[in-house]
Amino acid sequence: MATEIDYYQLLEVERGADEAALKSAYRRLAMKWHPDKNPGDAAAEQKFKAISEAYDVLKDPQKRAAYDRFGHAAFQQGGGGGGQDFGGFADIFESVFGEFMGGGGRGQRRGGPARGSDLRYDLEMTLDEAFSGRQANLAIDVAAACDPCGGSGAKPGTTARGCTTCNGSGRVAMRQGLFMVERTCPACHGQGQIIADPCTSCGGAGRVEKRKELNVNIPRGVDDGTRIRVAGEGEAGSRGGPAGDLYIFIHLKSHPVFKRDGTTLYAIAPLSITLATLGGEIDVPSLDGQKTVIKIPAGTQTAKQFRVRGKGMPSLNGGGSGDLVIQVEVETPVKLTARQRELLEEFRAIEVSEGGRNTPKSQGFFDRIKDAWNELTE
């Protein structure tokens, strides 16, 4: 089943991003994925086309308003696609803005079949599932087309007839003083058709409530807030109109080890004081199920970071993976045995006798404190 990725996600910006943020994000990504910089890379070329399409829509205030309300469907009505379906876009524009202009838009004057509503589904996923991708089995309650009447609302074997009051337009004009005002047709209630013999299964509505089960492919690399469109899986349209779309919003659960920032994964690894002092190796797990060996140099300090290339989250829509960043924390030992305490006391005595040369940062700090105190007391 085909899925489409949210334009904001493609440009890696928030939904409230201003024009400057959009332009900056587009320039950065376009430079990264331009075919001239990735010769022979078909995935990079597709990525470049996708971000260019996203920017073309979001930089235009009218297109962006339509996209925010209808998603990708805003530019696919009538089969035009790609923002070239001017007739379809005019209908959407009037749907978005017509209510502020007296309600006389072209889409409201036209009776008959109407597009179904879009649906939203919130899907919780683990970070491991986002790393690998998954098949999501969804069960949703939806207004589906009535099977006996095929969504027409008329009893099988019969058909609806055009409304003679409004001539099938769904609107009638009435004079109020010097003005002509359009209103919903009282005979057909704006449908443009009258069903004399309604379907007994749906009562003439053409739709019935059903539970629908779907199997949707969730791609690798989705992030918290990613929106995935599944075309035609929303509510059925009225009077046989086209179905709306289903929008799946991803919500990622917190992970006990890793934190995510884009495609970069972060983890904190505690080090014993001996390992940090003498050096050694640690095994670090990653979401791909493999272990990575990190060499710890002697004298490693708390907050030191080690970067493992390509072990982070996969980039949405291809393009490789991010990095895994391990930040170490030197752990102070507790519950010492008598022998351990004896050895540490011996080490401290040697350290003091040598003037703290093994801990230059702390020794320098206390020397500066001493100098500052002497200046105050002179």
C-alpha positions as CSV (number, residue, x, y, z in Angstrom):
1,M,0.0,0.0,0.0
2,A,1.5,3.3,-1.1
3,T,2.4,5.9,1.6
4,E,3.3,9.6,1.3
5,I,5.6,11.4,3.7
6,D,4.7,14.7,5.3
7,Y,6.2,17.8,3.5
8,Y,7.4,19.3,6.8
9,Q,9.1,16.1,7.7
10,L,10.9,16.0,4.3
11,L,12.2,19.5,4.9
12,E,13.0,18.7,8.6
13,V,11.2,21.8,9.9
14,E,8.4,22.4,12.4
15,R,4.8,23.0,11.1
16,G,5.0,26.6,12.2
17,A,8.3,27.3,10.4
18,D,8.5,30.8,8.8
19,E,9.6,31.6,5.2
20,A,13.2,32.1,6.2
21,A,13.4,28.7,8.0
22,L,11.8,27.0,5.0
23,K,14.3,28.5,2.6
24,S,17.3,27.7,4.8
25,A,16.2,24.1,5.2
26,Y,15.6,23.7,1.5
27,R,19.0,25.2,0.5
28,R,20.8,22.9,3.0
29,L,19.0,19.7,1.8
30,A,19.1,20.6,-1.9
31,M,22.8,21.1,-1.7
32,K,23.2,17.7,0.1
33,W,21.0,15.7,-2.3
34,H,21.6,17.5,-5.6
35,P,22.2,15.0,-8.5
36,D,25.4,16.8,-9.4
37,K,26.8,16.0,-5.9
38,N,25.5,12.4,-6.1
39,P,26.2,11.2,-9.7
40,G,24.5,7.9,-10.5
41,D,22.7,7.8,-7.2
42,A,19.0,7.2,-8.0
43,A,17.9,7.4,-4.3
44,A,19.6,10.8,-4.0
45,E,17.8,12.0,-7.1
46,Q,14.4,10.9,-5.8
47,K,15.2,12.6,-2.4
48,F,16.1,15.9,-4.3
49,K,12.8,15.7,-6.2
50,A,10.8,15.1,-3.1
51,I,12.3,18.0,-1.1
52,S,11.9,20.3,-4.1
53,E,8.2,19.4,-4.4
54,A,7.7,20.0,-0.7
55,Y,9.4,23.4,-0.8
56,D,7.4,24.4,-3.9
57,V,4.2,23.8,-1.9
58,L,5.2,25.2,1.5
59,K,6.7,28.4,0.2
60,D,3.4,29.5,-1.4
61,P,1.0,30.7,1.3
62,Q,-2.2,29.6,-0.5
63,K,-0.8,26.1,-1.4
64,R,0.5,25.8,2.2
65,A,-2.9,26.6,3.6
66,A,-4.5,24.0,1.4
67,Y,-1.9,21.4,2.3
68,D,-2.2,22.1,6.0
69,R,-5.9,21.3,5.7
70,F,-6.1,18.6,3.1
71,G,-2.6,17.2,3.0
72,H,-1.4,15.7,-0.4
73,A,-4.9,15.4,-1.6
74,A,-5.0,19.2,-2.1
75,F,-2.9,18.7,-5.3
76,Q,-4.3,15.4,-6.5
77,Q,-7.9,16.1,-7.1
78,G,-9.0,15.5,-10.7
79,G,-5.8,13.5,-11.4
80,G,-3.7,16.6,-12.0
81,G,-1.1,16.1,-9.3
82,G,2.1,18.1,-8.7
83,G,0.2,21.4,-8.1
84,Q,-0.8,21.6,-11.8
85,D,-4.5,20.8,-11.3
86,F,-5.7,24.4,-11.3
87,G,-9.4,23.5,-11.4
88,G,-9.0,21.1,-8.4
89,F,-7.0,23.6,-6.5
90,A,-9.6,26.3,-7.1
91,D,-12.2,24.1,-5.5
92,I,-9.9,23.6,-2.5
93,F,-9.1,27.3,-2.3
94,E,-12.8,28.1,-2.1
95,S,-13.3,25.3,0.4
96,V,-10.6,26.8,2.6
97,F,-11.5,30.5,2.2
98,G,-15.0,30.6,0.8
99,E,-16.6,30.6,4.3
100,F,-15.1,34.1,4.8
101,M,-16.5,35.3,1.5
102,G,-20.2,34.7,2.0
103,G,-20.3,30.9,1.5
104,G,-20.9,31.2,-2.3
105,G,-17.9,29.1,-3.5
106,R,-18.1,26.9,-6.5
107,G,-17.7,23.7,-4.5
108,Q,-20.7,24.7,-2.4
109,R,-22.9,25.4,-5.3
110,R,-22.3,22.0,-6.8
111,G,-24.6,19.2,-5.6
112,G,-24.4,15.5,-5.9
113,P,-21.4,13.3,-4.8
114,A,-19.0,14.8,-2.3
115,R,-15.6,13.7,-1.1
116,G,-15.4,11.8,2.2
117,S,-13.7,13.2,5.3
118,D,-10.1,12.4,6.1
119,L,-9.3,10.3,9.2
120,R,-6.6,10.5,11.8
121,Y,-4.9,7.5,13.5
122,D,-2.4,7.9,16.3
123,L,0.2,5.0,16.2
124,E,2.6,4.3,19.1
125,M,5.9,2.7,18.1
126,T,9.1,1.8,19.9
127,L,12.4,3.2,18.8
128,D,13.5,-0.2,17.7
129,E,10.4,-0.4,15.4
130,A,11.2,3.0,14.0
131,F,14.8,1.8,13.3
132,S,13.7,-1.3,11.4
133,G,10.3,-0.3,10.0
134,R,7.2,-2.4,10.5
135,Q,3.9,-3.6,9.2
136,A,1.1,-2.0,11.2
137,N,-2.2,-3.8,11.5
138,L,-4.9,-1.1,12.1
139,A,-8.5,-1.5,13.0
140,I,-10.5,1.7,12.4
141,D,-14.2,2.5,12.6
142,V,-15.2,4.3,9.4
143,A,-18.2,5.4,7.4
144,A,-17.9,3.0,4.4
145,A,-19.9,2.9,1.2
146,C,-23.2,0.9,1.6
147,D,-22.8,-2.4,-0.3
148,P,-26.4,-3.0,-1.4
149,C,-26.8,0.4,-3.1
150,G,-23.2,0.9,-4.0
151,G,-23.1,4.2,-2.1
152,S,-25.8,5.9,-4.1
153,G,-28.4,5.9,-1.3
154,A,-31.1,4.7,-3.6
155,K,-32.8,1.3,-3.2
156,P,-31.2,-1.3,-5.5
157,G,-32.8,-1.2,-8.9
158,T,-33.8,2.4,-8.6
159,T,-31.9,5.7,-9.1
160,A,-32.0,9.2,-7.7
161,R,-33.5,11.9,-9.8
162,G,-32.3,15.4,-10.3
163,C,-33.8,18.0,-8.0
164,T,-36.2,20.2,-10.1
165,T,-36.1,23.0,-7.5
166,C,-32.4,23.8,-7.9
167,N,-31.9,22.0,-11.3
168,G,-29.3,19.8,-9.6
169,S,-27.1,22.6,-8.3
170,G,-27.9,22.2,-4.6
171,R,-28.4,25.9,-4.3
172,V,-31.3,28.3,-4.9
173,A,-31.2,32.1,-5.4
174,M,-33.6,34.2,-3.4
175,R,-34.2,38.0,-3.6
176,Q,-33.8,40.0,-0.4
177,G,-34.5,43.6,-1.2
178,L,-32.0,44.8,-3.8
179,F,-29.8,41.7,-3.4
180,M,-29.9,38.1,-4.7
181,V,-28.8,35.6,-2.0
182,E,-27.9,32.0,-2.6
183,R,-29.0,29.4,-0.1
184,T,-29.0,25.6,0.3
185,C,-31.9,24.1,-1.7
186,P,-34.7,23.2,0.8
187,A,-35.9,20.4,-1.4
188,C,-32.7,18.3,-1.7
189,H,-30.8,19.9,1.2
190,G,-27.9,20.8,-1.1
191,Q,-27.4,17.3,-2.6
192,G,-28.8,18.2,-6.1
193,Q,-30.6,14.9,-6.2
194,I,-33.8,13.5,-4.6
195,I,-34.0,9.9,-3.6
196,A,-37.7,8.8,-3.9
197,D,-37.0,5.2,-2.8
198,P,-34.1,5.1,-0.3
199,C,-31.9,2.1,0.4
200,T,-33.2,0.2,3.4
201,S,-29.6,-0.7,4.5
202,C,-28.3,2.8,4.8
203,G,-31.6,4.8,5.0
204,G,-30.6,6.8,1.9
205,A,-27.3,8.0,3.3
206,G,-25.2,5.8,1.0
207,R,-22.8,5.1,3.9
208,V,-22.8,2.7,6.9
209,E,-20.5,2.5,9.9
210,K,-18.0,-0.4,9.6
211,R,-14.8,-1.6,11.2
212,K,-12.1,-1.7,8.6
213,E,-8.8,-3.5,9.0
214,L,-5.7,-2.3,7.2
215,N,-2.1,-3.4,6.8
216,V,0.1,-0.4,6.4
217,N,3.9,-0.3,5.8
218,I,5.6,2.0,8.2
219,P,9.0,2.9,6.6
220,R,12.4,2.9,8.4
221,G,13.5,6.1,10.1
222,V,10.1,7.6,11.0
223,D,10.3,10.1,13.9
224,D,8.0,11.3,16.6
225,G,5.3,13.5,14.8
226,T,5.9,11.9,11.3
227,R,2.6,12.0,9.3
228,I,1.9,9.2,6.8
229,R,-0.9,9.5,4.3
230,V,-2.7,6.4,3.1
231,A,-4.8,7.5,0.1
232,G,-8.4,6.5,-0.2
233,E,-8.7,4.9,3.2
234,G,-10.7,7.7,4.9
235,E,-14.5,7.9,5.1
236,A,-16.5,7.1,2.0
237,G,-17.9,10.0,0.1
238,S,-21.6,10.8,0.1
239,R,-23.7,9.8,-2.9
240,G,-20.9,7.7,-4.3
241,G,-18.2,10.4,-4.0
242,P,-14.5,9.6,-3.6
243,A,-13.2,8.5,-0.2
244,G,-11.1,10.7,2.0
245,D,-7.6,9.8,3.1
246,L,-6.2,8.2,6.3
247,Y,-3.4,10.1,8.1
248,I,-1.2,8.1,10.5
249,F,0.6,10.2,13.1
250,I,3.6,8.5,14.7
251,H,4.3,8.7,18.4
252,L,7.6,7.2,19.6
253,K,7.9,5.7,23.1
254,S,11.0,6.6,25.2
255,H,13.9,4.2,25.1
256,P,15.7,3.0,28.2
257,V,19.1,3.5,26.7
258,F,19.0,5.7,23.7
259,K,17.9,9.3,23.1
260,R,17.2,10.5,19.5
261,D,17.9,13.8,17.8
262,G,17.1,13.5,14.1
263,T,19.1,10.6,12.8
264,T,21.7,10.8,15.7
265,L,21.4,8.4,18.7
266,Y,22.8,9.3,22.1
267,A,23.6,7.1,25.0
268,I,25.5,7.5,28.3
269,A,28.0,4.8,29.3
270,P,29.3,4.7,32.9
271,L,33.0,3.9,33.3
272,S,34.8,2.6,36.4
273,I,37.4,4.9,37.7
274,T,40.1,2.3,36.9
275,L,39.0,1.9,33.3
276,A,38.8,5.6,32.8
277,T,42.3,6.0,34.4
278,L,44.1,3.1,32.8
279,G,42.2,2.8,29.5
280,G,40.6,-0.2,27.9
281,E,37.6,-1.2,25.9
282,I,33.8,-1.3,26.3
283,D,31.1,-3.1,24.2
284,V,28.3,-0.8,23.2
285,P,25.0,-2.3,21.8
286,S,23.2,-0.6,18.9
287,L,19.7,-0.9,17.5
288,D,20.8,-3.2,14.7
289,G,21.5,-5.9,17.2
290,Q,25.3,-5.8,16.9
291,K,27.9,-4.7,19.4
292,T,30.5,-2.0,18.8
293,V,33.8,-2.0,20.6
294,I,34.9,1.5,21.7
295,K,38.5,2.0,22.8
296,I,38.8,4.1,26.0
297,P,42.1,6.1,26.1
298,A,43.9,6.3,29.5
299,G,42.9,9.4,31.4
300,T,39.4,9.7,29.9
301,Q,37.3,12.3,31.7
302,T,33.6,12.5,32.4
303,A,31.5,13.9,29.4
304,K,34.0,12.7,26.8
305,Q,32.1,11.7,23.7
306,F,32.8,8.9,21.2
307,R,31.1,8.9,17.8
308,V,30.4,5.7,15.9
309,R,29.6,6.5,12.2
310,G,26.5,4.9,10.6
311,K,25.1,3.3,13.8
312,G,22.4,5.9,14.3
313,M,18.8,6.0,12.9
314,P,18.2,5.4,9.2
315,S,17.3,8.5,7.2
316,L,13.6,8.6,6.1
317,N,13.2,7.8,2.4
318,G,16.8,6.5,2.2
319,G,20.1,8.4,2.2
320,G,22.1,6.3,4.8
321,S,22.1,6.4,8.6
322,G,23.1,8.9,11.3
323,D,25.7,8.3,14.0
324,L,25.7,6.8,17.5
325,V,27.3,9.1,20.1
326,I,28.4,7.6,23.4
327,Q,29.1,10.0,26.3
328,V,31.0,8.5,29.2
329,E,30.5,9.2,32.9
330,V,33.3,8.2,35.3
331,E,31.6,6.5,38.2
332,T,33.0,7.0,41.8
333,P,33.3,3.6,43.6
334,V,31.1,2.9,46.6
335,K,31.0,0.3,49.4
336,L,34.8,-0.1,49.4
337,T,36.4,-3.1,51.0
338,A,39.1,-2.5,53.6
339,R,41.8,-3.4,51.0
340,Q,40.4,-1.1,48.4
341,R,40.3,1.8,50.9
342,E,43.9,1.1,51.9
343,L,45.1,1.2,48.3
344,L,43.2,4.5,47.7
345,E,44.6,6.1,50.8
346,E,48.1,5.1,49.7
347,F,47.4,6.6,46.2
348,R,46.2,9.8,47.8
349,A,49.3,10.1,49.9
350,I,51.5,9.7,46.8
351,E,49.3,12.2,44.9
352,V,49.7,14.9,47.6
353,S,53.4,14.3,47.9
354,E,53.8,14.9,44.1
355,G,51.8,18.1,44.2
356,G,48.7,16.8,42.3
357,R,50.4,16.4,39.0
358,N,47.9,13.6,38.1
359,T,45.0,15.9,38.5
360,P,46.1,19.2,36.8
361,K,42.6,20.6,36.5
362,S,41.7,20.4,40.2
363,Q,45.1,21.5,41.3
364,G,45.0,24.5,39.0
365,F,41.5,25.4,40.3
366,F,42.6,25.4,43.9
367,D,45.8,27.4,43.0
368,R,43.6,30.1,41.4
369,I,41.3,30.2,44.5
370,K,44.4,30.5,46.7
371,D,45.8,33.4,44.6
372,A,42.4,35.2,44.7
373,W,42.2,34.9,48.5
374,N,45.7,36.2,48.9
375,E,44.9,39.3,46.8
376,L,41.8,40.0,49.0
377,T,43.8,39.8,52.3
378,E,46.8,41.8,51.2
